[in-house]
Amino acid sequence: MNSNLDFVRIFDTTLRDGEQCPGAAMSENEKIEIALQLAKMNVDVIEAGFPVSSPVQFQAVQRISREVEGPIIAALARAVRPDLEAAAKAIIPAKKRRIHTFIASSPIHMKFKLGKDPAEVLKMAVEAVKICRDHVDDVEFSPEDATRSEPEFLRELCEAVIEAGATTINIPDTVGYTTPYEYGELFKFLIQNVKGSEKAIFSAHCHNDLGLATSNSLAAILNGARQIECTVNGIGERAGNTAMEEVVMALRTRKDKFGIQTRIQTEEIAKASYLVKTITGMVVQPNKAVVGANAFAHESGIHQDGVLKNRETYEIMTPESVGIQSNRMVLGRHSGRAGFKDRIVRLGFSPHPEELEAAYQRFLEIADRKKEIFDEDIRALFADESRKSSNDKYVLESFHVTTGTKSTPTASIRLSIEGNIKEESATGDGPVDSIFKAIQKATISGDVELIKLVISPVTEGQDALAEASVTLEKHGERVVGKASSTDIIEACSQAYISALNRFSMN
């Protein structure tokens, strides 16, 4: 029996499948930042990307392989030689390497997407695994759209690739079609009937189109799966992927039911969630399980009374178990550098002295506008400062906006462009539109299209920080800029300029 069956591996695909979520594109540095946090969480596998898809993807996978230690670094490849060779080359620097290859196995995919019959697909799959084994010892194979595949063909395919050298067999619910009972039965059938199944780890990869990704993944575990493919916050194509935090905390909280655990450092979950949210601009819904703003909030008087008497009356897990401090101290202007630094370190940041000083000065500015500053505020302002660079082409010096019910919104801005001051003004449909148009005039960015603007409060109250995320597109390239401020207009302006700076860096 395989010695790895005593724990559930977490295969994180935030940087690959998660990035395929519209508007969730990440820069190379941002991918490194997330990968380092995933390593800190002790994930077993990081799927770093799809190297053959573009030089940018190849370089990001290669850099993650070089700079991130601990997890296995995996690269995705279709079952064709150019993909496989690119994947193998990209992960050479990694100490622990995996190639993850796939080919469609359902009748509808084989006929309409591949134009091939089952025998051809089986041959391609076996050849792909053999090519992988020429480069690495760790090979994962996925029959795409497995849950709509013929069970007997799936059995034959899995048996053949294990014989060819595959060490992990992933059974993806590619379109989020299956149900927990069906998915569990499929794993049971394959593990019991595939010759050589004891030589491989069986893995679950679920999409959330019907809202069943987490329950399907847990059903797979109950029936022998020992790897779960998932993303932080459940981001991904369409309705997203299995949310890592949900599976991990379900196994931890209901160990009486599952009797098996992951190796995740759960206290790092909240930081990972916040990092992915701020980098991708994908807002986490307040009632999201485990990491939503309301996940540990109790407003009902009955609930509050119960929690005060005994937390277990209404809390099945503690905020501290996922890295949220429930007894937060509130900071203010008089907290001082020492108190601010202590809070930054407690929140998991390791700032350079210059980053810390810049963040502290920003903290003082916010403290003049805001009576109480919470952990979420500090995370937001520190993230803002860490994203800034001395090489930024555009820096907002000042702005002024006038608006009203019977007046045309007008904005004036003062920008530093590579050290040269430029002033412009513009009118628009609203204050944000007018300031965006003024920035466009000053930066001569008329070929830039605004794809999405998301504004969300960091904390509650009328003096709360607003966090803005701006997605821009130019010549087919999309970038995301983020910023926060107690002034919504300033947050939007800085986010727009942050996105423009990302264009200038690429």
WODAQUI-V416227 format. One record per residue. N is the residue number from 1. RES is the residue in three letters. SS is DSSP state (a for helix, b for strand, c for the rest). Layout:
n=<N/N>
res=<RES/RES>
ss=<SS/SS>
This chain:
n=<1/2/3/4/5/6/7/8/9/10/11/12/13/14/15/16/17/18/19/20/21/22/23/24/25/26/27/28/29/30/31/32/33/34/35/36/37/38/39/40/41/42/43/44/45/46/47/48/49/50/51/52/53/54/55/56/57/58/59/60/61/62/63/64/65/66/67/68/69/70/71/72/73/74/75/76/77/78/79/80/81/82/83/84/85/86/87/88/89/90/91/92/93/94/95/96/97/98/99/100/101/102/103/104/105/106/107/108/109/110/111/112/113/114/115/116/117/118/119/120/121/122/123/124/125/126/127/128/129/130/131/132/133/134/135/136/137/138/139/140/141/142/143/144/145/146/147/148/149/150/151/152/153/154/155/156/157/158/159/160/161/162/163/164/165/166/167/168/169/170/171/172/173/174/175/176/177/178/179/180/181/182/183/184/185/186/187/188/189/190/191/192/193/194/195/196/197/198/199/200/201/202/203/204/205/206/207/208/209/210/211/212/213/214/215/216/217/218/219/220/221/222/223/224/225/226/227/228/229/230/231/232/233/234/235/236/237/238/239/240/241/242/243/244/245/246/247/248/249/250/251/252/253/254/255/256/257/258/259/260/261/262/263/264/265/266/267/268/269/270/271/272/273/274/275/276/277/278/279/280/281/282/283/284/285/286/287/288/289/290/291/292/293/294/295/296/297/298/299/300/301/302/303/304/305/306/307/308/309/310/311/312/313/314/315/316/317/318/319/320/321/322/323/324/325/326/327/328/329/330/331/332/333/334/335/336/337/338/339/340/341/342/343/344/345/346/347/348/349/350/351/352/353/354/355/356/357/358/359/360/361/362/363/364/365/366/367/368/369/370/371/372/373/374/375/376/377/378/379/380/381/382/383/384/385/386/387/388/389/390/391/392/393/394/395/396/397/398/399/400/401/402/403/404/405/406/407/408/409/410/411/412/413/414/415/416/417/418/419/420/421/422/423/424/425/426/427/428/429/430/431/432/433/434/435/436/437/438/439/440/441/442/443/444/445/446/447/448/449/450/451/452/453/454/455/456/457/458/459/460/461/462/463/464/465/466/467/468/469/470/471/472/473/474/475/476/477/478/479/480/481/482/483/484/485/486/487/488/489/490/491/492/493/494/495/496/497/498/499/500/501/502/503/504/505/506>
res=<MET/ASN/SER/ASN/LEU/ASP/PHE/VAL/ARG/ILE/PHE/ASP/THR/THR/LEU/ARG/ASP/GLY/GLU/GLN/CYS/PRO/GLY/ALA/ALA/MET/SER/GLU/ASN/GLU/LYS/ILE/GLU/ILE/ALA/LEU/GLN/LEU/ALA/LYS/MET/ASN/VAL/ASP/VAL/ILE/GLU/ALA/GLY/PHE/PRO/VAL/SER/SER/PRO/VAL/GLN/PHE/GLN/ALA/VAL/GLN/ARG/ILE/SER/ARG/GLU/VAL/GLU/GLY/PRO/ILE/ILE/ALA/ALA/LEU/ALA/ARG/ALA/VAL/ARG/PRO/ASP/LEU/GLU/ALA/ALA/ALA/LYS/ALA/ILE/ILE/PRO/ALA/LYS/LYS/ARG/ARG/ILE/HIS/THR/PHE/ILE/ALA/SER/SER/PRO/ILE/HIS/MET/LYS/PHE/LYS/LEU/GLY/LYS/ASP/PRO/ALA/GLU/VAL/LEU/LYS/MET/ALA/VAL/GLU/ALA/VAL/LYS/ILE/CYS/ARG/ASP/HIS/VAL/ASP/ASP/VAL/GLU/PHE/SER/PRO/GLU/ASP/ALA/THR/ARG/SER/GLU/PRO/GLU/PHE/LEU/ARG/GLU/LEU/CYS/GLU/ALA/VAL/ILE/GLU/ALA/GLY/ALA/THR/THR/ILE/ASN/ILE/PRO/ASP/THR/VAL/GLY/TYR/THR/THR/PRO/TYR/GLU/TYR/GLY/GLU/LEU/PHE/LYS/PHE/LEU/ILE/GLN/ASN/VAL/LYS/GLY/SER/GLU/LYS/ALA/ILE/PHE/SER/ALA/HIS/CYS/HIS/ASN/ASP/LEU/GLY/LEU/ALA/THR/SER/ASN/SER/LEU/ALA/ALA/ILE/LEU/ASN/GLY/ALA/ARG/GLN/ILE/GLU/CYS/THR/VAL/ASN/GLY/ILE/GLY/GLU/ARG/ALA/GLY/ASN/THR/ALA/MET/GLU/GLU/VAL/VAL/MET/ALA/LEU/ARG/THR/ARG/LYS/ASP/LYS/PHE/GLY/ILE/GLN/THR/ARG/ILE/GLN/THR/GLU/GLU/ILE/ALA/LYS/ALA/SER/TYR/LEU/VAL/LYS/THR/ILE/THR/GLY/MET/VAL/VAL/GLN/PRO/ASN/LYS/ALA/VAL/VAL/GLY/ALA/ASN/ALA/PHE/ALA/HIS/GLU/SER/GLY/ILE/HIS/GLN/ASP/GLY/VAL/LEU/LYS/ASN/ARG/GLU/THR/TYR/GLU/ILE/MET/THR/PRO/GLU/SER/VAL/GLY/ILE/GLN/SER/ASN/ARG/MET/VAL/LEU/GLY/ARG/HIS/SER/GLY/ARG/ALA/GLY/PHE/LYS/ASP/ARG/ILE/VAL/ARG/LEU/GLY/PHE/SER/PRO/HIS/PRO/GLU/GLU/LEU/GLU/ALA/ALA/TYR/GLN/ARG/PHE/LEU/GLU/ILE/ALA/ASP/ARG/LYS/LYS/GLU/ILE/PHE/ASP/GLU/ASP/ILE/ARG/ALA/LEU/PHE/ALA/ASP/GLU/SER/ARG/LYS/SER/SER/ASN/ASP/LYS/TYR/VAL/LEU/GLU/SER/PHE/HIS/VAL/THR/THR/GLY/THR/LYS/SER/THR/PRO/THR/ALA/SER/ILE/ARG/LEU/SER/ILE/GLU/GLY/ASN/ILE/LYS/GLU/GLU/SER/ALA/THR/GLY/ASP/GLY/PRO/VAL/ASP/SER/ILE/PHE/LYS/ALA/ILE/GLN/LYS/ALA/THR/ILE/SER/GLY/ASP/VAL/GLU/LEU/ILE/LYS/LEU/VAL/ILE/SER/PRO/VAL/THR/GLU/GLY/GLN/ASP/ALA/LEU/ALA/GLU/ALA/SER/VAL/THR/LEU/GLU/LYS/HIS/GLY/GLU/ARG/VAL/VAL/GLY/LYS/ALA/SER/SER/THR/ASP/ILE/ILE/GLU/ALA/CYS/SER/GLN/ALA/TYR/ILE/SER/ALA/LEU/ASN/ARG/PHE/SER/MET/ASN>
ss=<c/c/a/a/a/a/c/c/b/b/b/b/c/c/c/c/c/a/a/a/c/c/c/c/c/c/c/a/a/a/a/a/a/a/a/a/a/a/a/a/a/c/c/c/b/b/b/b/b/c/a/a/a/c/a/a/a/a/a/a/a/a/a/a/a/a/a/c/c/c/c/b/b/b/b/b/b/b/c/c/a/a/a/a/a/a/a/a/a/a/c/c/c/c/c/c/b/b/b/b/b/b/b/b/c/c/a/a/a/a/a/a/a/a/c/c/c/a/a/a/a/a/a/a/a/a/a/a/a/a/a/a/a/c/c/c/c/c/b/b/b/b/b/b/c/a/a/a/c/c/a/a/a/a/a/a/a/a/a/a/a/a/a/a/c/c/c/b/b/b/b/b/b/c/c/c/c/c/c/a/a/a/a/a/a/a/a/a/a/a/a/a/a/c/c/c/a/a/a/c/b/b/b/b/b/b/b/c/c/c/c/c/a/a/a/a/a/a/a/a/a/a/c/c/c/c/b/b/b/b/b/a/a/a/c/c/c/c/c/c/b/c/b/a/a/a/a/a/a/a/a/a/a/c/a/a/a/a/c/c/c/c/c/c/c/a/a/a/a/a/a/a/a/a/a/a/a/a/a/a/c/c/c/c/c/c/c/c/c/c/c/c/c/c/c/c/c/c/c/c/a/a/a/a/a/a/a/a/a/c/a/a/a/c/c/c/c/c/a/a/a/a/c/c/c/c/c/c/c/c/b/c/a/a/a/a/a/a/a/a/a/a/a/a/a/a/c/c/c/c/c/c/a/a/a/a/a/a/a/a/a/a/a/a/a/a/a/a/a/c/c/c/b/c/a/a/a/a/a/a/a/a/a/a/a/a/a/c/c/c/c/c/c/b/b/b/b/b/b/b/b/b/b/b/c/c/b/b/b/b/b/b/b/b/b/b/b/c/c/b/b/b/b/b/b/b/b/c/c/c/a/a/a/a/a/a/a/a/a/a/a/a/a/c/c/c/c/c/b/b/b/b/b/b/b/b/b/c/c/c/c/c/c/c/c/b/b/b/b/b/b/b/b/b/c/c/b/b/b/b/b/b/b/b/b/c/c/a/a/a/a/a/a/a/a/a/a/a/a/a/a/a/a/a/a/c>
